[in-house]
Amino acid sequence: MLPKHVQPRRFTCKIFLQTACVLAAALTPMGGFAQAAPASPLGGAYDVRAFGAAGDGVAEDTAAIERAIDAAASAGGGTVRFPAGTYLSGTLHLKSNITLDLGSGATLLAADPKKAKYDDPEPGAGNKYQDFGHCHWRNSLIYGENLDNVSIIGSGQIWGKGLVRGDEDVAGSGNKAISLKLCRNVTLRDFTIRHGGWFGILATGVDNLTIDNLRIDTNRDGMDIDCCRNVRVSNCGVNSPEDDGICLKSTYGLGFARSCEDVTITNCQVSAFKEGSYLDGTNQPLSSGSRNGRIKFGTESNGGFKNITISNCVFDHCLGLALESVDGALLEDVSISNITMRDVVSAPIYIRLGRRMRGPSGVPVGAIRRVSISDVTIYNADPDSCAIVTGIPGHPVEDLTLSNIRIWYKGGGTKENAAVTPPEKETDYPDPRNFGMTPAYGFFLRHVKSLDLDRIQTHTLADDQRPPFVLEDADDIDFERVKAQHAAGVPLFVLHGVTHMRTRMTDGAKDAASINVKEGRL
């Protein structure tokens, strides 16, 4: 008989045998796990392979991933893990208190609609004031509504290969990589979105939203942050040659106007290189077609934009910064600083108050006020469109400060270009390219009030026969410490209906306490 201290540990052996029996019962004849296999999560983690996911990019894994999400939700929450592999899927439904962890080497692959099912869009057209995409959330690869405490994290990627880029009539198709509606406490961090469909991320009515360290290289909008509050976007790179990069919106998609407010965007890059070349590091210029990219407020602007800061961002080979209120919104209390732009197409800075008014009747024209843009460097900007700030008759852009801004334009404008008067386009879609060639090469300022320009420098890389500044219907304007290159015989300022304009320490202009000019040049 063995001494007591070396007796067999029957209890441990019993557990081992029980575990082995459970695993044997769960195995299919082919050696994989049966679909109904139970899981024993470790520390609240649920591995999708334990629920039957193949991860080979061929077999559809939608049902297996959904089982892992359901199991975590039934336990009160947990982390659904994707180890290295390629997981072919249709629509996945997020639930509260769930984290999707895309591990290193993991790809969540949006299936062709012929191979996997996407949820149908919500019944009906949503409303007549928005595009199809802004009224429908369900037809997405990852979808969540009315959820709390959800995250998508990890160094893996979401590849929207099978997503369509619009509202094409493809049965069972999806057109968004990630779609979230009326959720709270959401974190999106560290992963990559490749070819994300109409929207890489569409977040509508989401509060307490953190988007950090994402890499997005896509065929339409990178991320749309719509009617959201308490938002932090940081350390992201977005390449979107065919649409906007980082876009704040305040649509009527929820069926009511809701503001987009308390937002910070910092340490981000936007560009419009050939799709896919941002992720592989080659940054290939487009051979044809228009370039988009950019950071933009609007176009949809029913609920307004309030209390927003943008800082330390880089624009490359794309459109510039756009702030738009055209559907009755208040755009106010915005601070933008430390921006660099290179090879910008169209207006590098575009601030537009209009009256498209795509929304319920009876809403008054909106307002743009208390906006500050400072510490901006722009090189090789397109010659057709200068920086544009324009309201509409009776509704000026107000309380705008532009300071420490240096712009190098390509130049090449003619005397004929200097003589044009851009159309008002009050009710049109707000795009700076709608105005055609601008009569100024530097700044075109129309329907503005209480505007300060301090430490502004404008240059042209080739001779330009247009003046640096054209002002029309402008009141209470300050130019201080301005340096603007202009060709011989070309004025510094062309003025139409300007009142209470002051100049100080501005090259080419005498210090003046008040300038009132109906039609003139300085």
URKA-V739469 format. One record per backbone hydrogen bond with DSSP energy under -0.5 kcal/mol. CO is the residue of the C=O (numbers start at 1). NH is the residue of the N-H. If there is no record, write none. Layout:
BEGIN
CO_NH / CO_NH
END
This chain:
BEGIN
3_6 / 4_7 / 8_10 / 9_13 / 10_14 / 11_15 / 12_16 / 13_17 / 14_18 / 15_19 / 16_20 / 17_21 / 18_22 / 19_23 / 20_24 / 21_25 / 22_26 / 23_27 / 26_34 / 28_31 / 32_28 / 34_37 / 39_41 / 41_43 / 42_45 / 44_79 / 45_42 / 45_47 / 46_81 / 47_50 / 48_51 / 48_53 / 49_52 / 55_86 / 59_88 / 61_65 / 62_66 / 63_67 / 64_68 / 65_69 / 66_70 / 67_71 / 68_72 / 69_73 / 70_74 / 71_75 / 72_77 / 73_76 / 78_80 / 78_99 / 79_46 / 79_81 / 80_101 / 81_48 / 81_83 / 82_103 / 85_87 / 85_107 / 86_57 / 86_88 / 87_109 / 88_61 / 89_111 / 92_94 / 92_143 / 95_98 / 97_78 / 98_151 / 99_80 / 99_101 / 100_102 / 100_153 / 101_82 / 101_103 / 102_156 / 103_106 / 105_85 / 106_157 / 107_87 / 107_109 / 108_110 / 108_159 / 109_89 / 110_162 / 112_115 / 112_116 / 117_91 / 125_127 / 127_130 / 131_134 / 132_135 / 132_136 / 133_136 / 138_119 / 138_140 / 139_175 / 141_92 / 142_179 / 143_94 / 144_181 / 147_184 / 148_97 / 149_97 / 150_187 / 151_100 / 152_189 / 153_102 / 156_192 / 157_108 / 157_159 / 158_160 / 158_194 / 159_110 / 159_161 / 160_163 / 164_198 / 168_170 / 169_171 / 170_173 / 172_118 / 174_164 / 175_198 / 175_199 / 176_141 / 177_142 / 178_202 / 179_144 / 180_204 / 181_146 / 183_207 / 184_149 / 185_150 / 186_210 / 187_152 / 188_212 / 191_215 / 192_158 / 192_194 / 193_195 / 193_217 / 194_160 / 196_177 / 196_199 / 198_221 / 199_177 / 200_178 / 201_203 / 201_224 / 202_180 / 202_204 / 203_226 / 204_182 / 206_229 / 207_185 / 208_186 / 209_232 / 210_188 / 211_234 / 212_190 / 214_237 / 215_193 / 216_239 / 217_195 / 221_200 / 222_201 / 223_225 / 223_247 / 224_203 / 224_226 / 225_249 / 226_205 / 228_261 / 229_208 / 230_209 / 231_264 / 232_211 / 232_234 / 233_266 / 234_213 / 236_269 / 237_216 / 238_240 / 238_271 / 239_218 / 240_243 / 240_293 / 241_292 / 243_293 / 244_222 / 245_223 / 245_247 / 246_296 / 247_225 / 248_298 / 249_227 / 250_302 / 250_303 / 251_258 / 252_255 / 259_261 / 260_306 / 261_230 / 262_231 / 263_309 / 264_233 / 265_311 / 266_235 / 268_314 / 269_238 / 270_316 / 271_240 / 274_277 / 276_280 / 277_282 / 277_283 / 278_281 / 284_274 / 292_319 / 293_245 / 294_245 / 294_246 / 295_322 / 296_248 / 296_298 / 297_324 / 300_250 / 301_327 / 301_329 / 304_260 / 305_332 / 306_262 / 307_263 / 308_335 / 309_265 / 310_337 / 311_267 / 313_340 / 314_270 / 315_342 / 316_272 / 318_345 / 321_350 / 322_297 / 323_352 / 325_354 / 326_356 / 326_357 / 329_331 / 329_367 / 330_305 / 330_332 / 331_369 / 332_307 / 333_308 / 334_372 / 335_310 / 336_374 / 337_312 / 338_313 / 339_377 / 340_315 / 341_379 / 342_317 / 344_382 / 347_320 / 348_321 / 349_388 / 350_323 / 350_352 / 351_390 / 352_325 / 352_354 / 357_359 / 360_363 / 367_331 / 368_398 / 369_333 / 370_334 / 371_401 / 372_336 / 373_403 / 374_338 / 375_339 / 376_406 / 377_341 / 378_408 / 379_343 / 379_344 / 381_410 / 384_386 / 384_438 / 387_444 / 388_351 / 389_446 / 390_353 / 392_395 / 395_392 / 397_449 / 398_370 / 399_371 / 400_452 / 401_373 / 402_454 / 403_375 / 404_376 / 405_457 / 406_378 / 407_409 / 407_459 / 408_380 / 408_381 / 409_461 / 413_465 / 414_418 / 415_419 / 416_419 / 417_420 / 420_422 / 425_428 / 426_355 / 429_431 / 431_434 / 432_435 / 433_436 / 439_467 / 442_387 / 443_445 / 443_470 / 444_389 / 444_446 / 445_472 / 446_391 / 447_397 / 448_475 / 449_399 / 450_400 / 451_478 / 452_402 / 452_454 / 453_480 / 454_404 / 455_405 / 456_483 / 457_407 / 458_485 / 459_409 / 463_412 / 464_487 / 467_441 / 467_442 / 468_442 / 468_443 / 469_494 / 470_445 / 471_496 / 472_447 / 473_448 / 474_499 / 475_450 / 476_451 / 477_502 / 478_453 / 479_504 / 480_455 / 482_507 / 483_458 / 487_490 / 492_469 / 493_522 / 494_471 / 495_520 / 496_473 / 497_474 / 498_517 / 499_476 / 500_477 / 501_515 / 502_479 / 503_512 / 504_481 / 505_507 / 506_509 / 512_503 / 515_501 / 517_498 / 518_497 / 520_495
END
